[in-house]
């Protein structure tokens, strides 16, 4: 599969594992994306998304990160009305990724795809092939999920994680 034209896209990768950050950045660079920012935790990642002018076109977020889990990052992105793309990745069971993707969709976030760790170049290309031609095109902002509904999803998430 040939890499889509991606050079102009800004990507933020959030993961607590330095090796994984370096691996994903190298894969993105191999795909032609040089505007890559890295964050070791959810708090730092959210700081890089707070301004629409600086917000990345695509966020690649691990689900299992200290201080602020990936699910909590999704909730904050929804609250910020983040209207660009998200890719979720994890070393956990695929059911966990599927549940997190469903939650992100319920939060009105656009999930481009999911990746299992360790991330492979071919899998990354496949997910990026789903990009619309212009990720910067105006889209309707996300509506935050009510707190009660979010808590139900968190309970569901925790139950899924225990069975994985």
URQUI-V326183 format. One record per residue. N is the residue number from 1. RES is the residue in three letters. NEAR is the number of other C-alpha atoms within 12 Angstrom. Layout:
N_RES_NEAR, N_RES_NEAR
This chain:
1_UNK_13, 2_UNK_15, 3_UNK_24, 4_UNK_24, 5_UNK_20, 6_UNK_29, 7_UNK_19, 8_UNK_22, 9_UNK_32, 10_UNK_31, 11_UNK_40, 12_UNK_40, 13_UNK_44, 14_UNK_46, 15_UNK_40, 16_UNK_28, 17_UNK_25, 18_UNK_17, 19_UNK_16, 20_UNK_28, 21_UNK_30, 22_UNK_23, 23_UNK_23, 24_UNK_40, 25_UNK_32, 26_UNK_24, 27_UNK_27, 28_UNK_39, 29_UNK_25, 30_UNK_23, 31_UNK_31, 32_UNK_23, 33_UNK_27, 34_UNK_21, 35_UNK_25, 36_UNK_34, 37_UNK_35, 38_UNK_38, 39_UNK_31, 40_UNK_31, 41_UNK_30, 42_UNK_35, 43_UNK_27, 44_UNK_24, 45_UNK_38, 46_UNK_36, 47_UNK_24, 48_UNK_31, 49_UNK_37, 50_UNK_20, 51_UNK_15, 52_UNK_20, 53_UNK_12, 54_UNK_20, 55_UNK_31, 56_UNK_34, 57_UNK_39, 58_UNK_43, 59_UNK_44, 60_UNK_45, 61_UNK_53, 62_UNK_46, 63_UNK_43, 64_UNK_30, 65_UNK_28, 66_UNK_21, 67_UNK_18, 68_UNK_25, 69_UNK_30, 70_UNK_41, 71_UNK_41, 72_UNK_32, 73_UNK_39, 74_UNK_48, 75_UNK_35, 76_UNK_31, 77_UNK_42, 78_UNK_34, 79_UNK_26, 80_UNK_27, 81_UNK_27, 82_UNK_40, 83_UNK_35, 84_UNK_37, 85_UNK_42, 86_UNK_43, 87_UNK_42, 88_UNK_46, 89_UNK_43, 90_UNK_35, 91_UNK_24, 92_UNK_25, 93_UNK_22, 94_UNK_22, 95_UNK_24, 96_UNK_33, 97_UNK_33, 98_UNK_26, 99_UNK_30, 100_UNK_44, 101_UNK_34, 102_UNK_26, 103_UNK_34, 104_UNK_43, 105_UNK_31, 106_UNK_26, 107_UNK_37, 108_UNK_32, 109_UNK_39, 110_UNK_37, 111_UNK_35, 112_UNK_31, 113_UNK_33, 114_UNK_40, 115_UNK_36, 116_UNK_30, 117_UNK_28, 118_UNK_22, 119_UNK_30, 120_UNK_23, 121_UNK_25, 122_UNK_20, 123_UNK_25, 124_UNK_36, 125_UNK_30, 126_UNK_22, 127_UNK_30, 128_UNK_38, 129_UNK_20, 130_UNK_23, 131_UNK_28, 132_UNK_21, 133_UNK_14, 134_UNK_19, 135_UNK_26, 136_UNK_22, 137_UNK_14, 138_UNK_12, 139_UNK_17, 140_UNK_14, 141_UNK_20, 142_UNK_25, 143_UNK_22, 144_UNK_26, 145_UNK_26, 146_UNK_16, 147_UNK_15, 148_UNK_11, 149_UNK_16, 150_UNK_28, 151_UNK_18, 152_UNK_16, 153_UNK_28, 154_UNK_28, 155_UNK_17, 156_UNK_21, 157_UNK_29, 158_UNK_19, 159_UNK_15, 160_UNK_20, 161_UNK_21, 162_UNK_13, 163_UNK_13, 164_UNK_15
